[in-house]
Amino acid sequence: MKQAQGITEQLKAENALEWVGHLGNIRACAREIVNKEIIFA
């Protein structure tokens, strides 16, 4: 997911707050996928 959204270590070094926001979005998406496909299947 990080590669698909273009999140790099360079972004982490240049703009840590934006990097954290992107990772939070990935975490939320992953949680939604798990809930949909495993828990509520």
mmCIF file as gemmi writes it, N, C-alpha and C atoms, coordinates in Angstrom:
data_model
loop_
_atom_site.group_PDB
_atom_site.id
_atom_site.type_symbol
_atom_site.label_atom_id
_atom_site.label_alt_id
_atom_site.label_comp_id
_atom_site.label_asym_id
_atom_site.label_entity_id
_atom_site.label_seq_id
_atom_site.pdbx_PDB_ins_code
_atom_site.Cartn_x
_atom_site.Cartn_y
_atom_site.Cartn_z
_atom_site.occupancy
_atom_site.B_iso_or_equiv
_atom_site.pdbx_formal_charge
_atom_site.auth_seq_id
_atom_site.auth_asym_id
_atom_site.pdbx_PDB_model_num
ATOM 1 N N . MET Axp A 1 ? 0.825 -1.19 0 1 0 ? 1 A 1
ATOM 2 C CA . MET Axp A 1 ? 0 0 0 1 0 ? 1 A 1
ATOM 3 C C . MET Axp A 1 ? 0.871 1.256 0 1 0 ? 1 A 1
ATOM 4 N N . LYS Axp A 2 ? 1.99 1.206 0.73 1 0 ? 2 A 1
ATOM 5 C CA . LYS Axp A 2 ? 2.877 2.367 0.739 1 0 ? 2 A 1
ATOM 6 C C . LYS Axp A 2 ? 3.415 2.657 -0.647 1 0 ? 2 A 1
ATOM 7 N N . GLN Axp A 3 ? 3.821 1.625 -1.352 1 0 ? 3 A 1
ATOM 8 C CA . GLN Axp A 3 ? 4.359 1.819 -2.701 1 0 ? 3 A 1
ATOM 9 C C . GLN Axp A 3 ? 3.29 2.336 -3.642 1 0 ? 3 A 1
ATOM 10 N N . ALA Axp A 4 ? 2.075 1.835 -3.526 1 0 ? 4 A 1
ATOM 11 C CA . ALA Axp A 4 ? 0.994 2.251 -4.409 1 0 ? 4 A 1
ATOM 12 C C . ALA Axp A 4 ? 0.658 3.726 -4.222 1 0 ? 4 A 1
ATOM 13 N N . GLN Axp A 5 ? 0.804 4.232 -3.004 1 0 ? 5 A 1
ATOM 14 C CA . GLN Axp A 5 ? 0.49 5.628 -2.729 1 0 ? 5 A 1
ATOM 15 C C . GLN Axp A 5 ? 1.708 6.536 -2.821 1 0 ? 5 A 1
ATOM 16 N N . GLY Axp A 6 ? 2.858 5.964 -3.112 1 0 ? 6 A 1
ATOM 17 C CA . GLY Axp A 6 ? 4.063 6.764 -3.311 1 0 ? 6 A 1
ATOM 18 C C . GLY Axp A 6 ? 4.651 7.311 -2.024 1 0 ? 6 A 1
ATOM 19 N N . ILE Axp A 7 ? 4.474 6.59 -0.94 1 0 ? 7 A 1
ATOM 20 C CA . ILE Axp A 7 ? 5.01 7.025 0.354 1 0 ? 7 A 1
ATOM 21 C C . ILE Axp A 7 ? 6.434 6.485 0.47 1 0 ? 7 A 1
ATOM 22 N N . THR Axp A 8 ? 7.393 7.399 0.639 1 0 ? 8 A 1
ATOM 23 C CA . THR Axp A 8 ? 8.802 7.011 0.647 1 0 ? 8 A 1
ATOM 24 C C . THR Axp A 8 ? 9.477 7.494 1.92 1 0 ? 8 A 1
ATOM 25 N N . GLU Axp A 9 ? 10.679 7.012 2.115 1 0 ? 9 A 1
ATOM 26 C CA . GLU Axp A 9 ? 11.486 7.479 3.239 1 0 ? 9 A 1
ATOM 27 C C . GLU Axp A 9 ? 11.873 8.944 3.045 1 0 ? 9 A 1
ATOM 28 N N . GLN Axp A 10 ? 11.948 9.371 1.797 1 0 ? 10 A 1
ATOM 29 C CA . GLN Axp A 10 ? 12.262 10.768 1.517 1 0 ? 10 A 1
ATOM 30 C C . GLN Axp A 10 ? 11.125 11.664 2.016 1 0 ? 10 A 1
ATOM 31 N N . LEU Axp A 11 ? 9.892 11.241 1.814 1 0 ? 11 A 1
ATOM 32 C CA . LEU Axp A 11 ? 8.749 12 2.325 1 0 ? 11 A 1
ATOM 33 C C . LEU Axp A 11 ? 8.805 12.056 3.85 1 0 ? 11 A 1
ATOM 34 N N . LYS Axp A 12 ? 9.188 10.953 4.47 1 0 ? 12 A 1
ATOM 35 C CA . LYS Axp A 12 ? 9.314 10.902 5.924 1 0 ? 12 A 1
ATOM 36 C C . LYS Axp A 12 ? 10.335 11.932 6.403 1 0 ? 12 A 1
ATOM 37 N N . ALA Axp A 13 ? 11.441 12.05 5.691 1 0 ? 13 A 1
ATOM 38 C CA . ALA Axp A 13 ? 12.489 12.987 6.081 1 0 ? 13 A 1
ATOM 39 C C . ALA Axp A 13 ? 12.075 14.436 5.833 1 0 ? 13 A 1
ATOM 40 N N . GLU Axp A 14 ? 11.344 14.67 4.748 1 0 ? 14 A 1
ATOM 41 C CA . GLU Axp A 14 ? 10.997 16.036 4.381 1 0 ? 14 A 1
ATOM 42 C C . GLU Axp A 14 ? 9.753 16.559 5.097 1 0 ? 14 A 1
ATOM 43 N N . ASN Axp A 15 ? 8.752 15.709 5.274 1 0 ? 15 A 1
ATOM 44 C CA . ASN Axp A 15 ? 7.493 16.16 5.851 1 0 ? 15 A 1
ATOM 45 C C . ASN Axp A 15 ? 6.907 15.031 6.697 1 0 ? 15 A 1
ATOM 46 N N . ALA Axp A 16 ? 7.361 14.935 7.928 1 0 ? 16 A 1
ATOM 47 C CA . ALA Axp A 16 ? 6.968 13.837 8.812 1 0 ? 16 A 1
ATOM 48 C C . ALA Axp A 16 ? 5.468 13.847 9.1 1 0 ? 16 A 1
ATOM 49 N N . LEU Axp A 17 ? 4.87 15.004 9.233 1 0 ? 17 A 1
ATOM 50 C CA . LEU Axp A 17 ? 3.449 15.078 9.557 1 0 ? 17 A 1
ATOM 51 C C . LEU Axp A 17 ? 2.596 14.513 8.418 1 0 ? 17 A 1
ATOM 52 N N . GLU Axp A 18 ? 2.93 14.847 7.192 1 0 ? 18 A 1
ATOM 53 C CA . GLU Axp A 18 ? 2.205 14.296 6.042 1 0 ? 18 A 1
ATOM 54 C C . GLU Axp A 18 ? 2.407 12.789 5.963 1 0 ? 18 A 1
ATOM 55 N N . TRP Axp A 19 ? 3.617 12.321 6.238 1 0 ? 19 A 1
ATOM 56 C CA . TRP Axp A 19 ? 3.939 10.899 6.213 1 0 ? 19 A 1
ATOM 57 C C . TRP Axp A 19 ? 3.085 10.141 7.223 1 0 ? 19 A 1
ATOM 58 N N . VAL Axp A 20 ? 2.969 10.68 8.431 1 0 ? 20 A 1
ATOM 59 C CA . VAL Axp A 20 ? 2.153 10.046 9.475 1 0 ? 20 A 1
ATOM 60 C C . VAL Axp A 20 ? 0.687 10.008 9.049 1 0 ? 20 A 1
ATOM 61 N N . GLY Axp A 21 ? 0.218 11.068 8.427 1 0 ? 21 A 1
ATOM 62 C CA . GLY Axp A 21 ? -1.152 11.09 7.943 1 0 ? 21 A 1
ATOM 63 C C . GLY Axp A 21 ? -1.428 10.013 6.914 1 0 ? 21 A 1
ATOM 64 N N . HIS Axp A 22 ? -0.482 9.835 6.001 1 0 ? 22 A 1
ATOM 65 C CA . HIS Axp A 22 ? -0.636 8.783 4.991 1 0 ? 22 A 1
ATOM 66 C C . HIS Axp A 22 ? -0.641 7.398 5.626 1 0 ? 22 A 1
ATOM 67 N N . LEU Axp A 23 ? 0.221 7.18 6.599 1 0 ? 23 A 1
ATOM 68 C CA . LEU Axp A 23 ? 0.267 5.875 7.252 1 0 ? 23 A 1
ATOM 69 C C . LEU Axp A 23 ? -1.014 5.609 8.029 1 0 ? 23 A 1
ATOM 70 N N . GLY Axp A 24 ? -1.568 6.642 8.636 1 0 ? 24 A 1
ATOM 71 C CA . GLY Axp A 24 ? -2.847 6.492 9.332 1 0 ? 24 A 1
ATOM 72 C C . GLY Axp A 24 ? -3.953 6.109 8.367 1 0 ? 24 A 1
ATOM 73 N N . ASN Axp A 25 ? -3.917 6.684 7.181 1 0 ? 25 A 1
ATOM 74 C CA . ASN Axp A 25 ? -4.899 6.339 6.157 1 0 ? 25 A 1
ATOM 75 C C . ASN Axp A 25 ? -4.748 4.88 5.729 1 0 ? 25 A 1
ATOM 76 N N . ILE Axp A 26 ? -3.518 4.432 5.549 1 0 ? 26 A 1
ATOM 77 C CA . ILE Axp A 26 ? -3.265 3.034 5.178 1 0 ? 26 A 1
ATOM 78 C C . ILE Axp A 26 ? -3.766 2.106 6.272 1 0 ? 26 A 1
ATOM 79 N N . ARG Axp A 27 ? -3.506 2.448 7.517 1 0 ? 27 A 1
ATOM 80 C CA . ARG Axp A 27 ? -3.949 1.619 8.645 1 0 ? 27 A 1
ATOM 81 C C . ARG Axp A 27 ? -5.475 1.51 8.658 1 0 ? 27 A 1
ATOM 82 N N . ALA Axp A 28 ? -6.16 2.633 8.424 1 0 ? 28 A 1
ATOM 83 C CA . ALA Axp A 28 ? -7.622 2.625 8.406 1 0 ? 28 A 1
ATOM 84 C C . ALA Axp A 28 ? -8.15 1.765 7.255 1 0 ? 28 A 1
ATOM 85 N N . CYS Axp A 29 ? -7.522 1.862 6.101 1 0 ? 29 A 1
ATOM 86 C CA . CYS Axp A 29 ? -7.937 1.052 4.956 1 0 ? 29 A 1
ATOM 87 C C . CYS Axp A 29 ? -7.725 -0.436 5.238 1 0 ? 29 A 1
ATOM 88 N N . ALA Axp A 30 ? -6.6 -0.776 5.816 1 0 ? 30 A 1
ATOM 89 C CA . ALA Axp A 30 ? -6.307 -2.174 6.133 1 0 ? 30 A 1
ATOM 90 C C . ALA Axp A 30 ? -7.308 -2.711 7.147 1 0 ? 30 A 1
ATOM 91 N N . ARG Axp A 31 ? -7.642 -1.917 8.15 1 0 ? 31 A 1
ATOM 92 C CA . ARG Axp A 31 ? -8.62 -2.333 9.153 1 0 ? 31 A 1
ATOM 93 C C . ARG Axp A 31 ? -9.985 -2.559 8.504 1 0 ? 31 A 1
ATOM 94 N N . GLU Axp A 32 ? -10.359 -1.69 7.582 1 0 ? 32 A 1
ATOM 95 C CA . GLU Axp A 32 ? -11.633 -1.83 6.889 1 0 ? 32 A 1
ATOM 96 C C . GLU Axp A 32 ? -11.67 -3.105 6.056 1 0 ? 32 A 1
ATOM 97 N N . ILE Axp A 33 ? -10.561 -3.421 5.38 1 0 ? 33 A 1
ATOM 98 C CA . ILE Axp A 33 ? -10.481 -4.645 4.585 1 0 ? 33 A 1
ATOM 99 C C . ILE Axp A 33 ? -10.614 -5.871 5.48 1 0 ? 33 A 1
ATOM 100 N N . VAL Axp A 34 ? -9.903 -5.884 6.594 1 0 ? 34 A 1
ATOM 101 C CA . VAL Axp A 34 ? -9.983 -7.02 7.52 1 0 ? 34 A 1
ATOM 102 C C . VAL Axp A 34 ? -11.393 -7.169 8.058 1 0 ? 34 A 1
ATOM 103 N N . ASN Axp A 35 ? -12.001 -6.082 8.46 1 0 ? 35 A 1
ATOM 104 C CA . ASN Axp A 35 ? -13.358 -6.152 8.98 1 0 ? 35 A 1
ATOM 105 C C . ASN Axp A 35 ? -14.325 -6.701 7.938 1 0 ? 35 A 1
ATOM 106 N N . LYS Axp A 36 ? -14.21 -6.222 6.712 1 0 ? 36 A 1
ATOM 107 C CA . LYS Axp A 36 ? -15.13 -6.622 5.655 1 0 ? 36 A 1
ATOM 108 C C . LYS Axp A 36 ? -14.935 -8.081 5.251 1 0 ? 36 A 1
ATOM 109 N N . GLU Axp A 37 ? -13.687 -8.496 5.062 1 0 ? 37 A 1
ATOM 110 C CA . GLU Axp A 37 ? -13.429 -9.808 4.486 1 0 ? 37 A 1
ATOM 111 C C . GLU Axp A 37 ? -13.294 -10.931 5.505 1 0 ? 37 A 1
ATOM 112 N N . ILE Axp A 38 ? -12.944 -10.613 6.731 1 0 ? 38 A 1
ATOM 113 C CA . ILE Axp A 38 ? -12.723 -11.672 7.721 1 0 ? 38 A 1
ATOM 114 C C . ILE Axp A 38 ? -13.789 -11.652 8.806 1 0 ? 38 A 1
ATOM 115 N N . ILE Axp A 39 ? -14.022 -10.526 9.399 1 0 ? 39 A 1
ATOM 116 C CA . ILE Axp A 39 ? -14.924 -10.463 10.544 1 0 ? 39 A 1
ATOM 117 C C . ILE Axp A 39 ? -16.387 -10.537 10.108 1 0 ? 39 A 1
ATOM 118 N N . PHE Axp A 40 ? -16.771 -9.751 9.117 1 0 ? 40 A 1
ATOM 119 C CA . PHE Axp A 40 ? -18.17 -9.663 8.725 1 0 ? 40 A 1
ATOM 120 C C . PHE Axp A 40 ? -18.516 -10.525 7.514 1 0 ? 40 A 1
ATOM 121 N N . ALA Axp A 41 ? -17.642 -11.432 7.157 1 0 ? 41 A 1
ATOM 122 C CA . ALA Axp A 41 ? -17.884 -12.276 5.973 1 0 ? 41 A 1
ATOM 123 C C . ALA Axp A 41 ? -18.919 -13.346 6.256 1 0 ? 41 A 1
